[in-house]
Amino acid sequence: MRRLTIGIAFALLACSHAAIAQDTVKIGYIDPLSGGGASVGEVGLKTFQFLADELNAKGGILGKKVEIVPLDNKTNPQESLIQAQKAIDAGVRYVTQGNGSSVAGALSDFVTKYNDRNPGKEVLYFNYAAVDPILTNAKCSFWHFRWDANSDIKMEALTNYMKGVPTIKKLYLINQDYSFGESVRSAAKTMLKAKRPDIAIVGDELHPLLKITDFAPYVAKIKASGADTVVTGNWGQDFALLLKAAADTGLKVNWYTYYAGGTGGPTAIKQANLNHQVFQIAEGIPNLGNPAADTFEKALRAKYDFSLFYPRAVNEMRMFAAAAEKAKSVDPVKVATALEGMEFDVYDGGKGTMRKEDHQFFQPMYIASFGERTEKEPFDEEKTGWGWRQAAKIEAEQTTLPTTCKMERPN
Amino acid sequence: MPERSRLISRGWCVVLELIVISTLNGVLFGILLFLMASGLTVIFSMLGVLNFAHASFYMLGAFFGFQISRWVGFWPALLIAPLLAGALGAAVERFGLRQVHRNGHVAELLFTFGLAFAIEEIVQIIWGKSPVDFRIPPLLDFSAFTIFSTNYPAYKMFMLLVSIIIFAGLLVALKKTRIGLIVQAALTHPQMVGHLGHNVGRIFMLVFGVGTALAAIAGVIAGPALVTQSNMAALLGPILFVVVVVGGLGSLPGAFIASLLIGLVQTFAVSMNGSLDGAFGPLSPAYAQTWLADIWGVTVAQIAPIMPYVLLVLILIFRPMGLLGTRDT
């Protein structure tokens, strides 16, 4: 009798769980929530939760509530796979990740193999920030979609801008020692050699990812090299602490970066007193004057007290909803088919396309500098009083690069 | 001619600047390491237990310092936080370690190991997993002096000063006071000290408390300069053990030399761009660019963070008792 009661209780529990599962679309957020990447991982999570709330306020995706499931991967590829498996066991069929191409490579591989072995239970991987070009080239996958311009696209845009800056004579490269940092430095060297062979590259540094807390020795080396410009792909804590060390020692150079706007970056730039000397290539900044974006920015800041560093996350969530509407289903295969080739009005204005061949999203890009604001720049960052100002805009068509992807599609 | 000599002297100035700044940074890091390693060494010498939770007390010092500085300011925090952490350490010894002692050294080791995990989780529960905003006090937020063209922050000079004052105080306490003499004796002959009628238990408690307070002070002063986050202990813990093993378990002068050595090696290694490829150049073997490409092309700067561990391996191979070791491990 007791066993029967327990059995019925379990059955009821299982049934109720399944019933709830039908009404929610769960998105697993696999990114660092502790350790060196926590500062940016937490901001990313809250951004996605804000976007999920935005979708739910409009009725969710096809009437289903959107739920973000946080999964701490400690910026570690092995841990990420454990979390991905945990997510799948909890009924998650969409995972999103961005902090670390090392993790992205492992996840993309895992998802591809899992989908191969489990037809009918496919999982999609939405990559919002891991930009090693290989993920949409040699290691592309039908199940992986990337919303951030890859490292080669960004470096192409940056070097095109730097071509027209005659004051750059000595350039120092400093990057994180992993696949992404490696792609930044090799692309920088190749592209600069072609466009500005007169620039001397006086330093080429690689340091461990998210482990260094005191960059003073590295800044001393930059000083000693006599560089007037530094190009770095550093993100998160690695960028913030690098600029903090530069502030401490009074290093005055120009910085061309990918992720200067991440948590802690603007504060460090202001501390270093580098007025409009730090440049960033990104798919959007708060001061572009787009009314819809301005409203979103104000709402996000009112709720969370940080600014939108991920317009790409906005595009990802909105396009996900649009693709589900188009496919009239939240089944991953149907959503993936609807997503590829999709054209979309991006967050900061203009149109972007999810290229079918490699699942790389192409959108207008902006080069911006950080410094004192005028009336045209209403938003400041991290309460420093300084804000982003557009220095150049690159149209989506000009950002396209060829791909070597040979995608295997499910039949 | 004067143009060329000006260029040469400018080149030398740049190198000198790099050497001076690297020495300052290296010595600073070394002294910080010694603040922690000294406590660890003394605890090991007296109690025979390698305190795995020592770096956790460093982290506690940083977080207590942060919280207290939020409430009453940095300067009171500098005094209160280490005392608090030291009291906690003494309590750990009295109510934890002493009970476990009768089960042997391995049990004590496991106890401190578990303690390290527990402290990390408690810190995460109270303060979260993200870095906390522990700021340099405005009084010290300026540049102390300028060498050629590099500013050296005043806060780093303050860190150096505080560490030196603490060591001077400790040295005086050890050599000149009665309790210092007893502690020195207990360092090498704990049983004899017990036979002579001194309260060895109380001395142990004191030593554990002071050792952890030292680690906590290192945490309070390093917190604003380095990142104050719940992974602090895990980041610095391994280097601490390298220091005590390289210096020799149980030797304070050895720990001092090892700390400075590791601090300087790690800092100077970053400035060096040498690699096997650079050294051999055209004399590299044929497969250097293919099979050995990773090893051949890696620069000293790239492996700077693991240099301490390379040193550890070398010491364990050639001189396992450490540089000035007095005890067998």
Interface residues (C-beta under 8 A of the other chain):
Chain A: L33 S34 G35 G36 A38 S39 E42 D72 D177 E205 L206 H207 P208 K211 I212 T213 D214 A216 P217 Y218 A220 K221 K223 A224 G226 Q237 L241 D248 T249 G250 L251
Chain B: V14 V15 E17 L18 I21 S22 N25 F29 Q124 K129 S130 P131 S143 T146 S149 T150 N151 Y152 P153 K156 A225 L226 V227 Q229 S230 N231 L235 Q266 T267 V270 S271 A301 Q302 A304 P305
